[in-house]
Amino acid sequence: MNYLVRKTVLSDIGQCARINQDSVLCRTARCDRFGRICFALVCDGLGGLSHGEVASSSLSGRMEKWFTGEFTRLISGAGKARLDAGQCLHRTRLMWQSIVMEMNDLLAEQGREQGIRMGTTVVAFLLLGQQYLVMHVGDSRLYMTRCGMLELLTHDHSLVQMKQDAGILTPHQALHSEYGSVLLQCVGASHVVRPDFKSGTLFENTSVLLCSDGFWRRLRVEEILSGILPDHHTDESTMSEAVRALVETIKQRGEPDNISAVFLNLTAENSIPAIAPVSVRQALVC
């Protein structure tokens, strides 16, 4: 099954920050074996650490290099190796895990050389055929719509989330906790990083939202769902308007952090003609 991929990307410095420490990325491509491919990512450089913008852009750049390099070679050889989408995603998971460990060591070393600390969260999404893969470290999130409902596919690596899981804090208390910015792990400032992964099969009409904590923290679940329901968006213009409206609401509620999101609308195309072979190296920049 092929998918029509509509997308919008937004990163706002916010009202209080002097530097935008978030980094966002979205690339699409198509190939004869798997049809349309979509890769998206949000990194949030940690505001409490020095040079968070360097950490987020470094990891984003490394993941983009992966998409045009290692991933291209994987997809190009998939036919000869008789790999299906699930097998390619399994290999992608191993590569992503290796990249996170590589970048964790690299950013830590750069920080030691400069006498600073650098760290970043990451949430990444890859659609290949009907299969998808999600990776995250930290408290950037990925939401997905399913049958008119909103599902959170990531679980925050944060102190307040751990306290919620233990029943020490209620969701309301967690939102106002003084420990709201304390992460249990991030890329570059943790001794060991263990990314979480999730994979599955995409529904025929699905919206996906990747976002930094500056985006989700001030919004209710029903507000996010209303903003990204796939039936509400027939083109990228309406998608962009919906995200910008949510960002304005977030600002009005006093969010001090950078605000970033990648919004994807993935609609099944059941009657389109066969896709001509196109190299992944011709990935389109959003």
C-alpha distance (Angstrom), angle and dihedral (degrees) to the residues before:
residue distance angle dihedral
M1 . . .
N2 3.80 . .
Y3 3.79 125.6 .
L4 3.78 133.3 -146.0
V5 3.81 104.4 -135.6
R6 3.79 117.6 -151.5
K7 3.79 115.6 179.9
T8 3.77 145.4 175.9
V9 3.82 128.5 -172.6
L10 3.80 126.1 -161.7
S11 3.79 133.4 174.1
D12 3.80 118.3 176.5
I13 3.80 123.9 -173.0
G14 3.79 89.7 -142.4
Q15 3.78 129.7 -141.0
C16 3.80 102.4 -68.8
A17 3.79 109.1 27.5
R18 3.81 120.7 97.0
I19 3.82 93.5 -158.6
N20 3.79 131.7 34.6
Q21 3.80 103.2 -126.9
D22 3.81 93.7 178.8
S23 3.78 123.1 99.7
V24 3.82 123.1 -163.5
L25 3.79 131.7 -171.5
C26 3.79 136.2 -179.4
R27 3.80 126.5 174.0
T28 3.80 131.1 172.7
A29 3.78 130.7 -168.8
R30 3.78 140.0 155.7
C31 3.79 136.1 -138.7
D32 3.78 135.7 -177.3
R33 3.82 95.5 -113.3
F34 3.82 101.6 48.2
G35 3.80 105.1 16.1
R36 3.78 116.4 -142.2
I37 3.78 119.8 15.5
C38 3.80 125.1 -162.6
F39 3.81 126.4 -171.1
A40 3.82 122.3 -178.4
L41 3.78 135.2 171.0
V42 3.81 141.8 178.4
C43 3.81 122.6 -165.3
D44 3.80 123.5 -175.4
G45 3.79 116.5 -160.5
L46 3.77 107.9 -143.0
G47 3.79 111.5 -101.8
G48 3.80 93.3 -152.1
L49 3.80 92.7 57.1
S50 3.78 130.7 68.5
H51 3.80 119.5 -99.8
G52 3.79 96.2 8.0
E53 3.78 89.4 157.2
V54 3.82 90.0 59.2
A55 3.80 91.2 52.1
S56 3.81 95.1 48.6
S57 3.79 95.2 45.5
S58 3.82 91.5 45.5
L59 3.80 92.9 54.3
S60 3.81 92.1 42.5
G61 3.79 90.1 51.0
R62 3.80 92.2 49.2
M63 3.82 91.2 50.8
E64 3.81 90.8 49.2
K65 3.80 88.9 51.3
W66 3.81 87.8 51.6
F67 3.81 91.0 53.1
T68 3.80 94.2 52.8
G69 3.80 94.1 36.8
E70 3.81 123.8 27.3
F71 3.80 94.0 20.3
T72 3.81 92.3 49.2
R73 3.79 90.3 53.3
L74 3.81 91.1 47.5
I75 3.81 93.3 51.8
S76 3.80 93.4 41.8
G77 3.80 90.5 55.9
A78 3.81 96.9 39.2
G79 3.79 94.7 94.8
K80 3.78 95.5 50.0
A81 3.82 90.7 44.9
R82 3.82 90.5 45.6
L83 3.80 92.2 -126.6
D84 3.80 119.3 164.5
A85 3.81 124.7 -152.4
G86 3.80 93.5 -91.0
Q87 3.79 92.5 53.1
C88 3.81 91.4 47.6
L89 3.80 90.1 51.1
H90 3.80 90.8 49.9
R91 3.80 89.4 54.9
T92 3.81 89.4 44.8
R93 3.80 89.6 54.8
L94 3.80 90.5 54.8
M95 3.82 91.2 48.1
W96 3.81 92.8 48.2
Q97 3.79 91.2 49.6
S98 3.80 90.1 50.8
I99 3.82 91.5 48.6
V100 3.81 92.3 51.4
M101 3.81 91.2 50.9
E102 3.82 90.6 45.6
M103 3.81 92.9 50.2
N104 3.80 92.8 43.7
D105 3.80 89.8 57.9
L106 3.82 93.4 41.4
L107 3.81 95.5 50.6
A108 3.79 91.6 44.4
E109 3.81 90.6 52.3
Q110 3.81 92.6 47.1
G111 3.78 89.1 50.2
R112 3.80 93.0 51.2
E113 3.81 91.1 50.1
Q114 3.82 91.3 52.4
G115 3.78 97.2 37.0
I116 3.80 92.9 -117.5
R117 3.80 139.0 103.6
M118 3.80 123.0 -119.4
G119 3.77 127.3 -172.8
T120 3.78 142.1 158.3
T121 3.76 140.9 -175.0
V122 3.80 120.2 -134.0
V123 3.78 137.5 -161.6
A124 3.82 117.6 179.9
F125 3.81 134.2 -177.4
L126 3.80 130.6 -167.4
L127 3.81 125.8 -175.1
L128 3.80 115.8 -162.9
G129 3.79 116.1 171.8
Q130 3.82 104.4 -44.9
Q131 3.80 93.0 -30.6
Y132 3.80 127.0 92.2
L133 3.79 137.7 -168.5
V134 3.81 127.2 -156.9
M135 3.81 127.3 -167.5
H136 3.78 128.3 -179.3
V137 3.78 142.8 172.4
G138 3.81 121.6 -177.4
D139 3.79 127.0 -0.4
S140 3.80 103.9 -44.2
R141 3.79 106.7 115.8
L142 3.79 146.0 -147.3
Y143 3.80 122.2 -149.3
M144 3.81 125.4 -172.1
T145 3.80 130.5 -170.7
R146 3.80 118.4 -131.5
C147 3.81 122.1 -179.6
G148 3.80 92.7 -24.7
M149 3.81 93.7 -45.8
L150 3.79 130.6 107.5
E151 3.80 119.1 -125.6
L152 3.80 125.4 -169.6
L153 3.80 106.6 -144.0
T154 3.81 96.4 -175.0
H155 3.80 131.3 65.4
D156 3.80 116.1 -147.9
H157 3.79 118.3 -112.6
S158 3.80 92.0 -144.5
L159 3.78 139.1 120.4
V160 3.80 93.7 -118.2
Q161 3.81 90.9 51.1
M162 3.80 89.9 51.3
K163 3.82 89.4 50.7
Q164 3.80 90.3 48.7
D165 3.80 91.0 50.4
A166 3.80 89.0 51.5
G167 3.81 92.1 49.7
I168 3.82 92.7 -115.7
L169 3.82 94.4 117.1
T170 3.80 131.4 34.1
P171 3.83 118.0 -136.5
H172 3.81 89.0 -103.9
Q173 3.81 92.3 51.1
A174 3.79 90.3 47.2
L175 3.81 91.6 56.8
H176 3.80 90.8 56.2
S177 3.80 98.7 35.8
E178 3.80 120.0 129.1
Y179 3.81 86.7 -134.0
G180 3.80 93.7 60.5
S181 3.80 94.0 117.1
V182 3.83 97.0 45.0
L183 3.81 111.7 110.5
L184 3.78 126.2 -163.9
Q185 3.80 91.1 -148.9
C186 3.79 140.5 2.6
V187 3.79 136.4 164.5
G188 3.80 111.3 -86.7
A189 3.80 101.7 12.0
S190 3.80 101.7 57.0
H191 3.79 126.1 85.9
V192 3.80 90.6 -137.9
V193 3.81 126.5 13.8
R194 3.79 121.9 -155.9
P195 3.82 111.5 -176.8
D196 3.78 120.1 -152.4
F197 3.81 117.2 -128.4
K198 3.78 133.3 -163.4
S199 3.79 129.4 179.1
G200 3.78 136.2 179.5
T201 3.79 149.2 134.8
L202 3.79 118.9 -68.5
F203 3.80 121.6 -122.4
E204 3.81 116.6 -123.5
N205 3.81 94.7 -105.7
T206 3.79 113.2 28.9
S207 3.78 139.8 152.7
V208 3.80 121.3 -150.7
L209 3.81 125.5 -164.5
L210 3.80 123.9 -168.8
C211 3.81 113.1 -173.9
S212 3.79 146.7 161.7
D213 3.80 121.4 -115.7
G214 3.79 89.5 -102.0
F215 3.80 86.9 67.7
W216 3.81 103.5 44.9
R217 3.81 101.2 33.8
R218 3.83 97.2 78.4
L219 3.80 98.3 37.9
R220 3.80 130.3 87.2
V221 3.80 118.4 -130.6
E222 3.80 92.0 -112.6
E223 3.81 90.9 53.1
I224 3.79 92.1 53.6
L225 3.82 91.1 46.3
S226 3.80 93.1 49.5
G227 3.79 90.3 49.2
I228 3.80 97.3 51.8
L229 3.83 105.9 30.9
P230 3.83 104.5 136.8
D231 3.82 94.1 -134.6
H232 3.81 89.4 61.6
H233 3.81 93.9 60.4
T234 3.79 126.0 63.1
D235 3.81 97.2 161.6
E236 3.78 142.2 17.1
S237 3.80 92.1 -100.9
T238 3.81 93.1 64.5
M239 3.80 89.8 43.6
S240 3.80 91.1 54.2
E241 3.81 91.3 48.1
A242 3.81 91.1 51.0
V243 3.81 93.3 51.6
R244 3.79 92.8 45.7
A245 3.81 90.1 50.8
L246 3.81 90.1 53.3
V247 3.81 90.7 48.3
E248 3.80 90.7 52.9
T249 3.81 90.0 50.7
I250 3.80 89.6 50.5
K251 3.81 91.5 51.4
Q252 3.79 92.4 48.2
R253 3.80 88.7 55.2
G254 3.78 91.2 57.5
E255 3.80 103.8 -104.5
P256 3.85 105.9 171.6
D257 3.82 98.1 -169.2
N258 3.79 133.4 83.9
I259 3.82 112.4 -82.6
S260 3.81 119.8 -142.8
A261 3.79 136.7 165.4
V262 3.79 143.1 165.2
F263 3.82 111.3 -155.0
L264 3.82 118.9 -165.0
N265 3.80 128.4 -173.3
L266 3.81 110.3 -164.1
T267 3.80 115.9 -168.9
A268 3.81 124.3 179.4
E269 3.79 115.5 -118.1
N270 3.79 105.9 -154.0
S271 3.78 99.1 168.8
I272 3.80 106.9 38.7
P273 3.82 120.3 120.5
A274 3.79 120.9 -101.0
I275 3.79 113.5 -71.7
A276 3.78 116.3 -112.7
P277 3.81 114.8 -127.1
V278 3.80 111.0 -90.0
S279 3.78 124.6 174.7
V280 3.79 117.5 -112.9
R281 3.81 85.3 -131.6
Q282 3.81 85.8 74.4
A283 3.80 90.4 65.4
L284 3.77 111.8 156.2
V285 3.79 120.5 -120.5
C286 3.80 113.2 -131.6
